[in-house]
Amino acid sequence: MSTPSLSGLPIRRLTPRDVLACADLSEDRGWPREEHKWRLLLSAGTGHGIDDPDGGLVSACVVTEYGPRERPELGAIGMVLVAERHARQGVGRRLMRHIVERAGTTPLTLHATPYGRPLYEELGFKVTGRAEMVRGHFSAGGFLPDVTTRAATAEDLPAILRLDAEIFGPDRTHVIARLPAFADQLRVAVDGGAGGGLIGFAAAWPNEDTHVVGPLVAHDTATAQALVASIAAGTDRPLRTDIDLRHEELLVWLKERGLEAVGLNTVMNYGASDLPGDWTRRFAPLTVAAG
């Protein structure tokens, strides 16, 4: 019995039961396994994959949609992977075309590596920004902003969701509500005035030997700095985060405190000239895989 060609293999929906197969695919391409992140993405988003008749996955990716379920306002594409043995045979192009066609009129966004950017440009994605990944042990020396932060409580969730809707734009309750279980730390910054309202929040979640800081949402740079510093005080691990290059002041501050640039991704959109929401207060994504 002959093995079907790659072009004839069906694309199916991936589920949380596919976490190990997705992690194996990551490892196959030299990426970290990131099982913890795959579990989140496959539960909060929609995974798409192609099964290999010989076992495992030929390809996979995840789309996390935001806004009303029946009419999403944004879809974030991440974890686009093709097994090494099937690379450069058009599999990634076929999977991406499937995603674009399925999205219809829903705008799409992704963070592209230099390797993946030519394919996305071919499909009609446009460059709209850049983000720098920084990593390292945070040094607490020097000036720290006088902003009050504390660990988030269950009672903070409604205020976190309101602030996130104001800054991110499309509703992402289905992702934010998962942060208490997904992250090792979830912290909020509060206004020092009589109102004491929330002016920012940040999570830190485990990934390999680091804690990834994201999302990082704050009214201003000083608030973002205070949240990062408070997270660093609660972990011995190196921090890692992806900062929009337009937040130059925060990037300089992080590098002065021991974090180093380790990568640069290109933000690309399809069907929208820019991301919704207020970028001036959106400092880092939960993960580049989820926008």
Phi, psi and omega per residue, in radians:
M1 nan 2.230 -3.062
S2 -1.375 2.615 3.092
T3 -1.392 2.284 -3.133
P4 -1.098 2.616 3.108
S5 -1.199 2.799 -3.140
L6 -1.016 -0.670 -3.105
S7 -1.191 -0.312 -3.141
G8 -1.664 -0.106 -3.131
L9 -1.352 2.310 -3.072
P10 -1.257 2.611 3.004
I11 -1.633 2.211 -3.105
R12 -2.175 2.901 3.085
R13 -1.379 2.307 3.048
L14 -1.562 2.645 -3.134
T15 -2.259 3.012 3.080
P16 -0.964 -0.334 3.084
R17 -1.220 -0.236 -3.119
D18 -1.659 0.160 -3.069
V19 -0.958 -0.839 -3.077
L20 -1.149 -0.676 3.105
A21 -1.135 -0.674 3.098
C22 -1.167 -0.724 3.112
A23 -1.125 -0.677 3.074
D24 -1.073 -0.694 3.127
L25 -1.149 -0.726 3.067
S26 -1.004 -0.830 -3.118
E27 -1.100 -0.661 3.121
D28 -1.022 -0.600 -3.126
R29 -1.635 0.176 3.112
G30 1.426 0.183 3.057
W31 -1.546 2.807 2.990
P32 -1.091 2.700 -3.133
R33 -1.167 -0.729 3.026
E34 0.904 0.805 -3.119
E35 -1.055 -0.638 -3.128
H36 -1.071 -0.766 3.141
K37 -1.235 -0.702 3.106
W38 -1.021 -0.702 -3.135
R39 -1.068 -0.756 3.118
L40 -1.102 -0.867 -3.053
L41 -1.106 -0.688 -3.105
L42 -1.342 -0.272 3.072
S43 -1.652 -0.624 -3.116
A44 -1.578 -0.399 -3.111
G45 -2.091 -2.913 3.138
T46 -2.053 2.052 3.108
G47 -1.543 2.543 3.087
H48 -2.260 2.357 -3.105
G49 -2.698 2.898 3.096
I50 -2.155 2.150 3.128
D51 -1.340 2.465 3.034
D52 -1.551 2.201 3.114
P53 -0.993 -0.415 3.127
D54 -1.563 0.062 3.127
G55 1.944 2.553 -3.140
G56 1.410 -2.841 -3.105
L57 -2.004 2.427 2.988
V58 -1.320 -0.711 -3.050
S59 -2.749 2.784 3.107
A60 -2.775 2.719 2.935
C61 -2.826 2.928 -3.140
V62 -2.291 2.429 3.038
V63 -2.051 2.122 3.089
T64 -1.835 2.034 -3.075
E65 -1.729 2.551 -3.119
Y66 -2.203 2.614 -3.079
G67 1.763 -2.976 -3.135
P68 -1.025 2.423 -3.093
R69 -1.039 -0.672 -3.100
E70 -1.381 -0.262 -3.123
R71 -2.609 1.270 -3.088
P72 -1.031 2.585 -3.132
E73 -1.747 -0.252 -3.131
L74 -2.835 2.449 3.028
G75 -2.154 2.186 3.129
A76 -1.783 2.159 -3.106
I77 -1.716 2.344 3.117
G78 -2.633 2.935 3.070
M79 1.001 0.743 3.108
V80 -1.353 1.969 -3.033
L81 -2.376 2.497 3.019
V82 -2.258 2.318 3.138
A83 -0.991 2.493 -3.082
E84 -0.962 -0.686 -3.086
R85 -1.212 -0.259 -3.138
H86 -2.009 0.180 -3.093
A87 -1.193 2.703 3.059
R88 1.061 0.573 3.082
Q89 -2.174 0.285 3.086
G90 1.492 0.094 -3.085
V91 -1.178 -0.804 3.138
G92 -1.075 -0.701 3.120
R93 -1.091 -0.767 -3.141
R94 -1.102 -0.763 -3.123
L95 -1.136 -0.728 3.137
M96 -1.177 -0.681 3.086
R97 -1.072 -0.670 3.091
H98 -1.064 -0.762 -3.130
I99 -1.126 -0.796 -3.124
V100 -1.103 -0.764 3.134
E101 -1.139 -0.704 -3.139
R102 -1.152 -0.570 -3.085
A103 -1.213 -0.465 -3.122
G104 1.094 -2.079 -3.116
T105 -1.626 0.031 3.131
T106 -1.266 2.144 3.088
P107 -1.059 2.560 -3.122
L108 -2.112 2.624 3.066
T109 -2.442 2.683 3.078
L110 -2.761 2.806 2.999
H111 -1.824 2.036 -3.042
A112 -1.752 2.374 2.944
T113 -1.388 2.848 3.082
P114 -0.992 -0.547 -3.133
Y115 -1.199 -0.693 -3.061
G116 -1.527 -0.327 -3.023
R117 -0.984 -0.756 -3.120
P118 -1.017 -0.674 3.114
L119 -1.115 -0.791 -3.105
Y120 -1.146 -0.652 3.078
E121 -1.107 -0.698 3.113
E122 -1.057 -0.578 -3.103
L123 -1.489 -0.072 3.085
G124 1.833 0.090 3.070
F125 -1.272 2.488 -3.125
K126 -2.014 2.504 3.095
V127 -1.231 2.225 3.119
T128 -2.174 -0.128 3.140
G129 3.092 -3.082 3.120
R130 -2.504 2.675 3.118
A131 -2.371 2.448 -3.131
E132 -1.889 2.250 3.039
M133 -1.501 2.255 3.072
V134 -2.159 2.627 -3.052
R135 -2.624 2.509 3.042
G136 2.715 3.018 3.065
H137 -1.348 2.259 -3.090
F138 -1.419 2.247 3.071
S139 -1.724 2.181 -3.023
A140 -1.455 -0.005 -3.098
G141 -1.166 2.803 3.080
G142 1.560 -3.056 -3.076
F143 -1.187 2.362 3.014
L144 -2.161 2.416 -3.109
P145 -1.054 2.573 3.106
D146 -1.526 1.278 -3.135
V147 -2.204 2.316 -3.113
T148 -1.409 2.216 3.053
T149 -2.236 2.758 3.089
R150 -2.764 2.913 3.064
A151 -1.166 2.428 3.112
A152 -1.260 2.634 3.053
T153 -2.070 2.977 3.118
A154 -1.046 -0.556 -3.136
E155 -1.203 -0.313 -3.132
D156 -1.397 -0.271 -2.989
L157 -1.004 -0.795 3.122
P158 -1.022 -0.698 -3.141
A159 -1.224 -0.647 3.073
I160 -1.072 -0.764 -3.131
L161 -1.147 -0.673 3.109
R162 -1.135 -0.772 3.131
L163 -1.137 -0.704 -3.139
D164 -1.132 -0.712 3.120
A165 -1.108 -0.650 3.136
E166 -1.150 -0.650 -3.016
I167 -1.730 -0.778 -3.112
F168 -1.346 -0.654 -3.135
G169 1.847 -1.780 -3.116
P170 -0.996 2.522 -3.112
D171 -1.094 2.253 3.054
R172 -2.296 0.703 3.110
T173 -0.953 -0.690 -3.073
H174 -1.131 -0.339 3.077
V175 -1.657 -0.871 -3.095
I176 -1.061 -0.667 -3.125
A177 -1.152 -0.306 3.112
R178 -1.514 -0.180 -3.056
L179 -1.058 -0.737 -3.125
P180 -0.995 -0.609 3.121
A181 -1.477 -0.536 -3.051
F182 -1.428 -0.648 -3.022
A183 -1.676 2.674 3.022
D184 -1.422 -0.479 3.081
Q185 -2.386 2.439 2.970
L186 -2.360 2.025 -3.031
R187 -2.169 2.661 3.113
V188 -2.182 2.665 2.996
A189 -1.888 2.418 -3.075
V190 -2.140 2.567 3.096
D191 -1.134 2.307 -3.130
G192 -1.310 -0.108 -3.130
G193 -1.353 -3.003 -3.066
A194 -1.102 -0.569 -3.099
G195 -1.211 -0.656 3.133
G196 1.082 0.511 -3.130
G197 -1.284 2.834 3.126
L198 -1.269 2.335 3.098
I199 -2.122 0.126 3.101
G200 3.044 2.816 3.027
F201 -2.683 2.724 3.137
A202 -2.681 2.601 3.066
A203 -2.092 2.728 3.015
A204 -2.308 2.093 -3.067
W205 -2.149 2.610 -3.029
P206 -1.356 2.374 3.090
N207 -2.607 1.951 -3.018
E208 0.936 -2.147 -3.091
D209 -1.734 0.171 -3.090
T210 -1.979 2.960 2.858
H211 -1.966 2.104 3.118
V212 -1.491 2.204 3.092
V213 -1.585 1.992 -3.140
G214 2.955 2.475 -0.038
P215 -1.241 2.760 3.062
L216 -2.219 1.827 -3.064
V217 -2.157 2.211 -3.059
A218 -2.725 2.684 -3.119
H219 -1.171 -0.495 -3.135
D220 -2.758 3.083 -3.077
T221 -1.111 -0.709 -3.128
A222 -1.049 -0.695 3.114
T223 -1.163 -0.712 3.084
A224 -1.083 -0.724 3.116
Q225 -1.085 -0.771 -3.128
A226 -1.104 -0.683 3.119
L227 -1.145 -0.760 3.118
V228 -1.095 -0.781 -3.130
A229 -1.083 -0.677 -3.130
S230 -1.222 -0.603 3.067
I231 -1.170 -0.758 -3.138
A232 -1.054 -0.602 -3.134
A233 -1.176 -0.301 -3.094
G234 -1.803 0.219 3.138
T235 -2.579 2.616 3.028
D236 -1.680 -0.093 -3.097
R237 -1.397 2.760 2.948
P238 -1.102 2.639 3.049
L239 -1.676 2.643 3.037
R240 -2.442 2.429 3.104
T241 -2.771 2.832 3.138
D242 -2.070 1.961 -3.027
I243 -1.879 2.293 3.025
D244 -0.958 2.234 -3.081
L245 -1.035 -0.384 3.124
R246 -1.207 -0.294 3.085
H247 -1.570 1.090 -3.051
E248 -1.082 -0.681 -3.104
E249 -1.082 -0.744 3.131
L250 -1.166 -0.724 3.137
L251 -1.081 -0.785 3.115
V252 -1.048 -0.777 -3.126
W253 -1.088 -0.753 3.128
L254 -1.104 -0.709 3.139
K255 -1.214 -0.575 3.070
E256 -1.154 -0.379 -3.111
R257 -1.846 0.368 2.919
G258 1.870 -0.164 3.112
L259 -1.455 2.519 -3.096
E260 -2.138 2.607 3.094
A261 -1.191 2.276 3.133
V262 -2.207 -0.038 3.132
G263 -3.128 2.785 3.134
L264 -2.394 2.122 3.112
N265 -1.911 2.634 3.093
T266 -1.750 2.213 3.080
V267 -1.467 2.199 -3.099
M268 -2.249 2.473 3.141
N269 -2.143 2.694 3.046
Y270 -2.247 2.103 3.113
G271 1.481 0.152 3.104
A272 -2.704 2.425 -3.110
S273 -1.339 -0.377 3.118
D274 -2.746 2.919 3.084
L275 -1.304 2.619 3.071
P276 -1.229 3.063 3.079
G277 1.452 -2.920 -3.043
D278 -1.979 1.738 -3.087
W279 -1.111 -0.438 -3.078
T280 -1.150 -0.325 3.127
R281 -2.046 0.083 3.094
R282 -1.885 1.783 -2.971
F283 -1.625 -0.647 -3.120
A284 -2.633 2.512 3.098
P285 -1.343 2.891 2.978
L286 -0.976 -0.848 3.025
T287 -2.780 2.600 3.139
V288 -1.074 -0.367 3.131
A289 -1.247 -0.325 -3.079
A290 -2.095 0.158 3.089
G291 1.312 nan nan
